[in-house]
Amino acid sequence: MAESGEQSEYSLAIDAMGGDRAPDIVVEGLDIATERHPGAKFLLIGDEAKLSVLLQRYKRAARSCVVRHTAEAIAADTKPTIALRMRNASMRLAIDSVAKGEAQGVVSAGNTGALLALAKIIVKTLPGIDRPAMAAISPSARGDVIMLDLGANVSCDTRNLVEFAVMGDVFARTVLGLTLPTIGLLNVGSEESKGNDTLRDAADTLRKSHLAPQFHGFIEGNDITAGTTDVVVTDGFTGNIALKTGEGAMKLMGQLLRQVFSAGIASRIAYLLARPGLDRLREWLDPRRYNGAVMLGLSGVVVKSHGGTDAMGFAHAVDVAMDMVVHRFNDRMREGLGKIGALRAEGPGGPRDVAGVGTKDGPGIGGISPLATTG
């Protein structure tokens, strides 16, 4: 890894062969992203013969990319344990380039479990981080909301939740541009007495930390879509269920609207009248706007694009990664972790056993569960 402040040769390494429609949508997505980030330099890793043809078509991407050839790719159904042994796969080489300091981050639309396992083992966590967390942006009534963890850690202790709050705070500042993002702990009720010891201890710690002015307290499930807080912190088990429930609710809403507006002639006329508003709603809820789940807490930027996205969605994942690189996400993470570390050092007078609570790895490799949070 490049030291803090040291410039890497490439802004991002791109797994060109990961995803349902790779490498076509990857290169087209980079062409879109390059228009937004003209100074970026991408290390594009994959089959050189296929990529060369595509780069002849997408001139902006061609000017910003350097191709590194490999014919090997990790399939969508490859188990993480097998992926770890595929040393010449495009995803593996992209992650290796981050670990070596060649690139500041990686974007892949490939196998989620493989990416999480490889990233944690090869890129490794930042000093002071017990476990990385998967985070993503979702819509709410008051604007975009960041939620973590979304499946990387099935069970969490107090320390994990506090660290997730620090990660979420920095991510909201970096990607959403918020000055003082509000933070909530997802619970079964908003009262201070609700929840288990882990949640109550995490809340106590946050109230004594540098995040105290931003800490809202406990929030409930309906607060996620209400936008009660900018950052929603929870364990990966609960977060993944909440994420999938929200996705299912949005799909159901779309299906019901189609049924309503196709029920008869009057309904079709009503659709024509409502179409401008429905188009705005479709644009607001477009999943491509929220593509790009991020593995936070690693010594490099790691962004997972949905495997089934199109070029516009992949470009958004690149946007998220570039925002983190440009705005020095990891440097700011180290600053936040330093403040939490000072709080832990208070000893018996500080929060109860924040650093000493035992961790319990969930299923998967190194505590990472290959839950399909991003497809």
C-alpha positions as a Markdown table, in Angstrom:
| # | Residue | x | y | z |
|---|---|---|---|---|
| 1 | Met | 0.0 | 0.0 | 0.0 |
| 2 | Ala | 1.1 | 3.5 | -0.7 |
| 3 | Glu | 1.7 | 5.6 | 2.4 |
| 4 | Ser | -0.7 | 8.4 | 3.3 |
| 5 | Gly | -0.1 | 11.3 | 1.0 |
| 6 | Glu | 1.9 | 9.3 | -1.5 |
| 7 | Gln | 0.4 | 9.3 | -5.0 |
| 8 | Ser | -0.4 | 6.0 | -6.6 |
| 9 | Glu | 0.2 | 5.5 | -10.3 |
| 10 | Tyr | -3.5 | 4.8 | -11.0 |
| 11 | Ser | -6.6 | 6.3 | -9.5 |
| 12 | Leu | -8.5 | 3.0 | -9.7 |
| 13 | Ala | -8.0 | -0.6 | -10.8 |
| 14 | Ile | -11.0 | -1.9 | -12.7 |
| 15 | Asp | -11.9 | -5.6 | -12.9 |
| 16 | Ala | -12.9 | -5.6 | -16.5 |
| 17 | Met | -14.2 | -9.2 | -16.6 |
| 18 | Gly | -16.6 | -9.1 | -13.6 |
| 19 | Gly | -20.3 | -8.8 | -14.0 |
| 20 | Asp | -23.1 | -10.3 | -16.2 |
| 21 | Arg | -22.3 | -8.2 | -19.2 |
| 22 | Ala | -18.6 | -7.6 | -18.9 |
| 23 | Pro | -16.4 | -6.3 | -20.4 |
| 24 | Asp | -18.8 | -4.3 | -22.6 |
| 25 | Ile | -20.7 | -2.3 | -19.9 |
| 26 | Val | -17.5 | -1.9 | -17.9 |
| 27 | Val | -15.7 | -0.1 | -20.7 |
| 28 | Glu | -18.8 | 1.9 | -21.7 |
| 29 | Gly | -19.3 | 2.8 | -18.0 |
| 30 | Leu | -15.7 | 4.0 | -17.8 |
| 31 | Asp | -16.3 | 6.1 | -20.9 |
| 32 | Ile | -19.2 | 7.9 | -19.0 |
| 33 | Ala | -17.2 | 8.2 | -15.8 |
| 34 | Thr | -14.1 | 9.6 | -17.6 |
| 35 | Glu | -16.2 | 12.5 | -18.8 |
| 36 | Arg | -17.0 | 13.3 | -15.1 |
| 37 | His | -13.4 | 12.6 | -14.0 |
| 38 | Pro | -11.1 | 13.7 | -16.9 |
| 39 | Gly | -8.0 | 13.6 | -14.8 |
| 40 | Ala | -8.5 | 10.0 | -13.6 |
| 41 | Lys | -6.2 | 7.2 | -14.7 |
| 42 | Phe | -7.6 | 3.6 | -14.7 |
| 43 | Leu | -5.8 | 0.3 | -14.7 |
| 44 | Leu | -8.1 | -1.9 | -16.7 |
| 45 | Ile | -7.5 | -5.6 | -16.1 |
| 46 | Gly | -8.9 | -8.3 | -18.4 |
| 47 | Asp | -8.7 | -9.9 | -21.8 |
| 48 | Glu | -6.7 | -7.5 | -23.9 |
| 49 | Ala | -8.1 | -8.7 | -27.2 |
| 50 | Lys | -11.7 | -8.0 | -26.1 |
| 51 | Leu | -10.8 | -4.7 | -24.4 |
| 52 | Ser | -8.8 | -3.3 | -27.3 |
| 53 | Val | -11.9 | -3.6 | -29.6 |
| 54 | Leu | -14.1 | -1.8 | -27.0 |
| 55 | Leu | -11.5 | 0.9 | -26.4 |
| 56 | Gln | -11.5 | 1.7 | -30.1 |
| 57 | Arg | -15.2 | 2.5 | -29.8 |
| 58 | Tyr | -15.0 | 4.4 | -26.5 |
| 59 | Lys | -12.3 | 7.0 | -27.1 |
| 60 | Arg | -12.6 | 8.8 | -23.8 |
| 61 | Ala | -12.1 | 5.6 | -21.9 |
| 62 | Ala | -9.1 | 4.7 | -24.2 |
| 63 | Arg | -7.3 | 7.9 | -23.2 |
| 64 | Ser | -7.7 | 7.2 | -19.5 |
| 65 | Cys | -7.0 | 3.5 | -19.4 |
| 66 | Val | -4.0 | 1.3 | -19.3 |
| 67 | Val | -4.8 | -2.4 | -20.1 |
| 68 | Arg | -3.2 | -5.2 | -18.1 |
| 69 | His | -3.9 | -8.6 | -19.8 |
| 70 | Thr | -5.3 | -11.7 | -18.2 |
| 71 | Ala | -7.5 | -14.3 | -19.7 |
| 72 | Glu | -8.7 | -15.6 | -16.3 |
| 73 | Ala | -11.9 | -14.4 | -14.6 |
| 74 | Ile | -13.8 | -15.4 | -11.4 |
| 75 | Ala | -17.2 | -16.7 | -12.3 |
| 76 | Ala | -20.4 | -15.6 | -10.5 |
| 77 | Asp | -20.8 | -19.0 | -8.9 |
| 78 | Thr | -17.1 | -19.5 | -7.8 |
| 79 | Lys | -16.8 | -20.1 | -4.1 |
| 80 | Pro | -14.6 | -17.6 | -2.2 |
| 81 | Thr | -12.2 | -20.4 | -1.1 |
| 82 | Ile | -11.6 | -21.3 | -4.7 |
| 83 | Ala | -11.3 | -17.6 | -5.8 |
| 84 | Leu | -8.5 | -17.1 | -3.3 |
| 85 | Arg | -6.4 | -19.6 | -5.3 |
| 86 | Met | -7.0 | -17.9 | -8.7 |
| 87 | Arg | -4.0 | -15.7 | -8.6 |
| 88 | Asn | -4.2 | -14.5 | -12.3 |
| 89 | Ala | -7.9 | -13.7 | -12.3 |
| 90 | Ser | -8.9 | -10.2 | -13.2 |
| 91 | Met | -10.5 | -9.5 | -9.8 |
| 92 | Arg | -7.4 | -10.8 | -8.0 |
| 93 | Leu | -5.0 | -8.8 | -10.0 |
| 94 | Ala | -7.1 | -5.6 | -9.5 |
| 95 | Ile | -7.0 | -6.1 | -5.8 |
| 96 | Asp | -3.3 | -7.0 | -5.8 |
| 97 | Ser | -2.6 | -3.6 | -7.5 |
| 98 | Val | -4.3 | -1.8 | -4.5 |
| 99 | Ala | -2.3 | -3.8 | -2.0 |
| 100 | Lys | 0.9 | -3.0 | -3.8 |
| 101 | Gly | 0.1 | 0.7 | -3.9 |
| 102 | Glu | -0.2 | 0.9 | -7.7 |
| 103 | Ala | -3.9 | 2.0 | -7.5 |
| 104 | Gln | -5.8 | 3.7 | -4.7 |
| 105 | Gly | -8.9 | 1.7 | -5.1 |
| 106 | Val | -10.7 | -1.1 | -7.1 |
| 107 | Val | -14.2 | -1.4 | -8.7 |
| 108 | Ser | -15.6 | -4.7 | -9.6 |
| 109 | Ala | -19.1 | -6.0 | -10.7 |
| 110 | Gly | -18.0 | -9.6 | -10.1 |
| 111 | Asn | -18.7 | -12.2 | -7.5 |
| 112 | Thr | -19.6 | -10.5 | -4.2 |
| 113 | Gly | -18.3 | -13.2 | -1.8 |
| 114 | Ala | -15.0 | -13.5 | -3.7 |
| 115 | Leu | -14.5 | -9.7 | -3.7 |
| 116 | Leu | -15.1 | -9.4 | 0.0 |
| 117 | Ala | -12.8 | -12.3 | 0.9 |
| 118 | Leu | -10.0 | -11.2 | -1.4 |
| 119 | Ala | -10.2 | -7.6 | -0.3 |
| 120 | Lys | -10.1 | -8.4 | 3.4 |
| 121 | Ile | -7.2 | -10.9 | 3.1 |
| 122 | Ile | -5.1 | -9.0 | 0.5 |
| 123 | Val | -5.8 | -5.3 | 1.0 |
| 124 | Lys | -6.3 | -5.9 | 4.8 |
| 125 | Thr | -8.1 | -3.6 | 7.3 |
| 126 | Leu | -6.9 | -0.2 | 8.5 |
| 127 | Pro | -5.0 | -0.2 | 11.8 |
| 128 | Gly | -7.6 | 0.0 | 14.6 |
| 129 | Ile | -10.4 | -1.6 | 12.6 |
| 130 | Asp | -11.6 | -4.9 | 13.9 |
| 131 | Arg | -13.8 | -5.7 | 10.8 |
| 132 | Pro | -14.7 | -4.0 | 7.6 |
| 133 | Ala | -18.3 | -3.2 | 6.8 |
| 134 | Met | -20.4 | -3.1 | 3.6 |
| 135 | Ala | -22.1 | 0.2 | 3.1 |
| 136 | Ala | -24.5 | 1.6 | 0.4 |
| 137 | Ile | -26.5 | 4.6 | -0.4 |
| 138 | Ser | -30.3 | 4.4 | -0.6 |
| 139 | Pro | -33.2 | 6.9 | -1.1 |
| 140 | Ser | -35.3 | 8.4 | 1.7 |
| 141 | Ala | -38.0 | 11.1 | 2.1 |
| 142 | Arg | -35.3 | 13.6 | 3.1 |
| 143 | Gly | -32.5 | 12.7 | 0.7 |
| 144 | Asp | -29.9 | 10.0 | 0.4 |
| 145 | Val | -29.1 | 7.8 | 3.4 |
| 146 | Ile | -26.1 | 5.6 | 4.1 |
| 147 | Met | -26.6 | 2.2 | 5.7 |
| 148 | Leu | -24.0 | -0.2 | 7.1 |
| 149 | Asp | -23.3 | -3.1 | 7.6 |
| 150 | Leu | -25.2 | -4.8 | 4.8 |
| 151 | Gly | -24.0 | -8.4 | 5.2 |
| 152 | Ala | -20.3 | -8.5 | 5.7 |
| 153 | Asn | -20.6 | -9.3 | 9.4 |
| 154 | Val | -23.5 | -11.4 | 10.6 |
| 155 | Ser | -22.8 | -10.8 | 14.3 |
| 156 | Cys | -21.3 | -7.7 | 15.7 |
| 157 | Asp | -20.1 | -6.5 | 19.1 |
| 158 | Thr | -20.0 | -3.0 | 20.6 |
| 159 | Arg | -16.6 | -2.2 | 19.1 |
| 160 | Asn | -17.8 | -3.1 | 15.6 |
| 161 | Leu | -20.9 | -0.9 | 15.8 |
| 162 | Val | -18.9 | 2.1 | 17.1 |
| 163 | Glu | -16.4 | 1.7 | 14.3 |
| 164 | Phe | -19.2 | 1.4 | 11.7 |
| 165 | Ala | -20.5 | 4.8 | 13.0 |
| 166 | Val | -17.1 | 6.3 | 12.4 |
| 167 | Met | -17.0 | 4.8 | 8.9 |
| 168 | Gly | -20.5 | 6.0 | 8.1 |
| 169 | Asp | -19.7 | 9.5 | 9.3 |
| 170 | Val | -16.6 | 9.8 | 7.1 |
| 171 | Phe | -18.4 | 8.2 | 4.1 |
| 172 | Ala | -21.3 | 10.6 | 4.4 |
| 173 | Arg | -18.9 | 13.6 | 4.5 |
| 174 | Thr | -16.9 | 12.2 | 1.6 |
| 175 | Val | -19.5 | 11.0 | -0.8 |
| 176 | Leu | -22.7 | 12.9 | 0.1 |
| 177 | Gly | -20.8 | 16.1 | 1.0 |
| 178 | Leu | -22.5 | 16.5 | 4.4 |
| 179 | Thr | -20.8 | 18.7 | 7.0 |
| 180 | Leu | -22.3 | 17.1 | 10.1 |
| 181 | Pro | -24.2 | 13.9 | 9.1 |
| 182 | Thr | -26.6 | 12.6 | 11.8 |
| 183 | Ile | -26.1 | 9.0 | 13.0 |
| 184 | Gly | -28.7 | 6.5 | 14.3 |
| 185 | Leu | -28.4 | 3.0 | 15.7 |
| 186 | Leu | -31.1 | 0.6 | 14.3 |
| 187 | Asn | -33.0 | -0.9 | 17.1 |
| 188 | Val | -36.5 | -2.3 | 18.0 |
| 189 | Gly | -37.5 | 1.0 | 19.5 |
| 190 | Ser | -36.2 | 4.5 | 20.0 |
| 191 | Glu | -36.3 | 4.4 | 23.8 |
| 192 | Glu | -32.9 | 4.3 | 25.5 |
| 193 | Ser | -34.0 | 1.1 | 27.4 |
| 194 | Lys | -34.7 | -0.8 | 24.2 |
| 195 | Gly | -32.4 | -3.4 | 22.6 |
| 196 | Asn | -29.6 | -5.6 | 23.9 |
| 197 | Asp | -26.4 | -4.8 | 25.8 |
| 198 | Thr | -24.4 | -4.5 | 22.6 |
| 199 | Leu | -26.7 | -1.7 | 21.2 |
| 200 | Arg | -26.9 | 0.1 | 24.6 |
| 201 | Asp | -23.2 | 0.0 | 25.1 |
| 202 | Ala | -22.5 | 1.3 | 21.6 |
| 203 | Ala | -25.0 | 4.1 | 22.2 |
| 204 | Asp | -23.2 | 5.0 | 25.5 |
| 205 | Thr | -19.8 | 5.0 | 23.7 |
| 206 | Leu | -21.1 | 7.3 | 20.9 |
| 207 | Arg | -22.6 | 9.7 | 23.4 |
| 208 | Lys | -19.1 | 10.1 | 24.9 |
| 209 | Ser | -17.2 | 10.3 | 21.6 |
| 210 | His | -16.4 | 13.1 | 19.2 |
| 211 | Leu | -19.6 | 12.0 | 17.3 |
| 212 | Ala | -21.9 | 12.9 | 20.2 |
| 213 | Pro | -23.2 | 16.1 | 18.6 |
| 214 | Gln | -24.3 | 14.0 | 15.5 |
| 215 | Phe | -25.6 | 11.0 | 17.4 |
| 216 | His | -29.4 | 10.9 | 17.2 |
| 217 | Gly | -29.8 | 7.7 | 19.3 |
| 218 | Phe | -31.8 | 4.7 | 18.5 |
| 219 | Ile | -34.0 | 4.6 | 15.4 |
| 220 | Glu | -36.5 | 2.0 | 14.1 |
| 221 | Gly | -37.0 | 0.4 | 10.7 |
| 222 | Asn | -39.4 | 3.0 | 9.4 |
| 223 | Asp | -36.9 | 5.7 | 10.1 |
| 224 | Ile | -34.7 | 4.4 | 7.3 |
| 225 | Thr | -37.0 | 5.5 | 4.5 |
| 226 | Ala | -38.2 | 8.6 | 6.5 |
| 227 | Gly | -34.6 | 9.8 | 6.5 |
| 228 | Thr | -34.5 | 10.4 | 10.2 |
| 229 | Thr | -30.7 | 10.2 | 10.2 |
| 230 | Asp | -28.2 | 10.4 | 7.4 |
| 231 | Val | -26.3 | 7.3 | 8.6 |
| 232 | Val | -28.0 | 4.1 | 9.8 |
| 233 | Val | -25.7 | 1.7 | 11.7 |
| 234 | Thr | -26.6 | -1.9 | 12.3 |
| 235 | Asp | -25.1 | -5.5 | 12.2 |
| 236 | Gly | -24.9 | -7.2 | 8.8 |
| 237 | Phe | -27.6 | -9.7 | 9.6 |
| 238 | Thr | -30.2 | -7.0 | 10.3 |
| 239 | Gly | -28.9 | -4.7 | 7.6 |
| 240 | Asn | -29.0 | -7.3 | 4.8 |
| 241 | Ile | -32.6 | -8.2 | 5.7 |
| 242 | Ala | -33.6 | -4.5 | 5.8 |
| 243 | Leu | -31.9 | -3.9 | 2.5 |
| 244 | Lys | -33.6 | -6.8 | 0.8 |
| 245 | Thr | -37.0 | -5.9 | 2.3 |
| 246 | Gly | -36.6 | -2.3 | 1.0 |
| 247 | Glu | -35.7 | -3.6 | -2.5 |
| 248 | Gly | -38.7 | -5.9 | -2.5 |
| 249 | Ala | -41.1 | -3.2 | -1.4 |
| 250 | Met | -39.9 | -1.0 | -4.3 |
| 251 | Lys | -40.4 | -3.8 | -6.8 |
| 252 | Leu | -43.9 | -4.4 | -5.4 |
| 253 | Met | -44.7 | -0.7 | -5.7 |
| 254 | Gly | -43.7 | -0.8 | -9.4 |
| 255 | Gln | -45.7 | -3.9 | -10.1 |
| 256 | Leu | -48.8 | -2.5 | -8.4 |
| 257 | Leu | -48.5 | 0.8 | -10.3 |
| 258 | Arg | -48.3 | -1.1 | -13.6 |
| 259 | Gln | -51.4 | -3.1 | -12.7 |
| 260 | Val | -53.3 | 0.0 | -11.7 |
| 261 | Phe | -52.5 | 2.0 | -14.8 |
| 262 | Ser | -53.3 | -0.9 | -17.2 |
| 263 | Ala | -56.6 | -1.9 | -15.7 |
| 264 | Gly | -58.7 | -0.2 | -18.4 |
| 265 | Ile | -59.1 | 2.8 | -20.7 |
| 266 | Ala | -59.7 | 5.2 | -17.8 |
| 267 | Ser | -56.6 | 4.0 | -16.1 |
| 268 | Arg | -54.5 | 4.4 | -19.3 |
| 269 | Ile | -55.8 | 8.0 | -19.6 |
| 270 | Ala | -54.9 | 8.6 | -16.0 |
| 271 | Tyr | -51.4 | 7.2 | -16.7 |
| 272 | Leu | -50.9 | 9.7 | -19.5 |
| 273 | Leu | -51.9 | 12.6 | -17.2 |
| 274 | Ala | -49.6 | 11.3 | -14.4 |
| 275 | Arg | -46.7 | 10.3 | -16.6 |
| 276 | Pro | -44.5 | 13.4 | -16.0 |
| 277 | Gly | -44.7 | 12.8 | -12.2 |
| 278 | Leu | -44.1 | 9.1 | -12.6 |
| 279 | Asp | -41.1 | 9.8 | -14.8 |
| 280 | Arg | -39.6 | 11.9 | -12.0 |
| 281 | Leu | -40.4 | 9.2 | -9.5 |
| 282 | Arg | -38.7 | 6.6 | -11.7 |
| 283 | Glu | -35.6 | 8.8 | -12.0 |
| 284 | Trp | -35.5 | 9.4 | -8.3 |
| 285 | Leu | -35.8 | 5.7 | -7.5 |
| 286 | Asp | -33.6 | 4.5 | -10.4 |
| 287 | Pro | -31.3 | 1.7 | -8.8 |
| 288 | Arg | -28.5 | 2.8 | -11.0 |
| 289 | Arg | -28.2 | 6.0 | -9.0 |
| 290 | Tyr | -27.5 | 3.9 | -5.9 |
| 291 | Asn | -25.2 | 1.4 | -7.5 |
| 292 | Gly | -21.9 | 0.9 | -5.8 |
| 293 | Ala | -21.7 | -0.8 | -2.4 |
| 294 | Val | -18.5 | 0.0 | -0.5 |
| 295 | Met | -16.3 | -2.1 | 1.7 |
| 296 | Leu | -15.3 | 0.3 | 4.4 |
| 297 | Gly | -12.4 | -0.1 | 6.8 |
| 298 | Leu | -9.9 | -1.5 | 4.4 |
| 299 | Ser | -6.5 | 0.0 | 3.5 |
| 300 | Gly | -7.8 | 1.0 | 0.1 |
| 301 | Val | -11.0 | 1.8 | -1.6 |
| 302 | Val | -13.1 | -1.2 | -2.6 |
| 303 | Val | -16.4 | -0.7 | -4.4 |
| 304 | Lys | -18.8 | -3.5 | -5.5 |
| 305 | Ser | -21.0 | -2.7 | -8.5 |
| 306 | His | -24.2 | -4.8 | -9.0 |
| 307 | Gly | -23.4 | -7.6 | -11.3 |
| 308 | Gly | -26.5 | -7.0 | -13.5 |
| 309 | Thr | -26.1 | -3.2 | -13.9 |
| 310 | Asp | -25.7 | -1.3 | -17.1 |
| 311 | Ala | -23.0 | 1.2 | -18.2 |
| 312 | Met | -24.7 | 4.1 | -16.4 |
| 313 | Gly | -24.9 | 2.1 | -13.1 |
| 314 | Phe | -21.2 | 1.0 | -13.4 |
| 315 | Ala | -20.3 | 4.7 | -14.0 |
| 316 | His | -22.0 | 5.6 | -10.7 |
| 317 | Ala | -19.9 | 2.9 | -8.9 |
| 318 | Val | -16.8 | 4.5 | -10.4 |
| 319 | Asp | -18.1 | 7.9 | -9.2 |
| 320 | Val | -18.4 | 6.6 | -5.6 |
| 321 | Ala | -14.9 | 5.2 | -5.7 |
| 322 | Met | -13.4 | 8.4 | -7.2 |
| 323 | Asp | -15.1 | 10.6 | -4.6 |
| 324 | Met | -13.5 | 8.5 | -1.9 |
| 325 | Val | -10.1 | 8.7 | -3.5 |
| 326 | Val | -10.3 | 12.5 | -4.3 |
| 327 | His | -11.5 | 13.4 | -0.8 |
| 328 | Arg | -9.0 | 11.2 | 1.0 |
| 329 | Phe | -11.5 | 8.9 | 2.6 |
| 330 | Asn | -8.9 | 6.7 | 4.3 |
| 331 | Asp | -6.9 | 9.6 | 5.7 |
| 332 | Arg | -10.1 | 11.0 | 7.3 |
| 333 | Met | -11.0 | 7.5 | 8.6 |
| 334 | Arg | -7.6 | 7.4 | 10.4 |
| 335 | Glu | -8.4 | 10.7 | 12.0 |
| 336 | Gly | -11.8 | 9.4 | 13.2 |
| 337 | Leu | -10.4 | 6.2 | 14.5 |
| 338 | Gly | -7.7 | 8.1 | 16.4 |
| 339 | Lys | -10.4 | 9.9 | 18.3 |
| 340 | Ile | -12.2 | 6.7 | 19.2 |
| 341 | Gly | -8.9 | 5.1 | 20.2 |
| 342 | Ala | -8.2 | 8.0 | 22.6 |
| 343 | Leu | -11.7 | 7.4 | 24.1 |
| 344 | Arg | -10.9 | 3.7 | 24.6 |
| 345 | Ala | -7.6 | 4.6 | 26.3 |
| 346 | Glu | -9.5 | 6.2 | 29.1 |
| 347 | Gly | -9.7 | 2.8 | 30.8 |
| 348 | Pro | -12.1 | 2.0 | 33.6 |
| 349 | Gly | -13.6 | 5.5 | 33.5 |
| 350 | Gly | -14.5 | 5.2 | 29.8 |
| 351 | Pro | -17.1 | 3.1 | 28.0 |
| 352 | Arg | -17.7 | -0.4 | 29.2 |
| 353 | Asp | -15.3 | -2.9 | 27.5 |
| 354 | Val | -15.4 | -1.2 | 24.1 |
| 355 | Ala | -12.1 | -2.7 | 22.9 |
| 356 | Gly | -12.2 | -5.9 | 24.9 |
| 357 | Val | -15.5 | -7.4 | 23.8 |
| 358 | Gly | -14.9 | -10.7 | 22.1 |
| 359 | Thr | -15.6 | -10.9 | 18.4 |
| 360 | Lys | -17.6 | -13.7 | 16.9 |
| 361 | Asp | -17.0 | -14.4 | 13.2 |
| 362 | Gly | -20.0 | -15.2 | 11.2 |
| 363 | Pro | -20.0 | -17.6 | 8.3 |
| 364 | Gly | -17.6 | -17.1 | 5.5 |
| 365 | Ile | -13.9 | -16.3 | 5.4 |
| 366 | Gly | -12.3 | -14.3 | 8.1 |
| 367 | Gly | -15.6 | -13.2 | 9.5 |
| 368 | Ile | -17.0 | -12.1 | 6.1 |
| 369 | Ser | -20.3 | -13.7 | 5.0 |
| 370 | Pro | -20.8 | -13.9 | 1.2 |
| 371 | Leu | -24.3 | -12.6 | 1.5 |
| 372 | Ala | -25.3 | -11.2 | -1.9 |
| 373 | Thr | -25.8 | -7.5 | -0.8 |
| 374 | Thr | -25.2 | -6.2 | -4.3 |
| 375 | Gly | -26.0 | -9.0 | -6.7 |
